[in-house]
Amino acid sequence: MMVAVATLGPLGRLPAPGTWGSAAGLLWWFLLVDPIRARHGLGHQVAFCLLVVLAAVFLCGAAAALIGRKDPPEVILDEAACMPLVFMGLQGLTLPWVLVGFLLFRLLDIAKPLGIARLQRLPSGLGIVADDLAAALVANGALHLLMVFLGSVA
């Protein structure tokens, strides 16, 4: 059961599983996380996202242990759990800005610049999730800056 949750069922076995996990996270953000902000405010949204990320640390670590690999590529709950953080604190996003955020997150998750790669060395689920968390936070900062400097151009 833990492996099924951490792989998001069959999505983790598709080609480019991290992209599918990120896409699932985008859907998760759109259907649940953003409406929490709209109804209850940013504080509730942040608290909810942190709880989901903490659960992902546990579930990804347990699934990796069951699979027998440190960071199996099919474990994509980390991408799904962290993707909503890309859009934290941003309101009125248009589709082009959402696509920019998605692409920024994927680029940072794949390239792992700015010391993000070192986070994977952390033990168990923490190492699996920490690099995605860092990528999401850097993407969030970059998206905020782009939106300030470019306005509604995208």
Summary of the structure (lengths in Angstrom):
residues: 154
radius of gyration: 14.9
end to end distance: 40.9
largest distance: 46.8
contacts: 499
relative contact order: 0.15
helix: 79%
strand: 0%
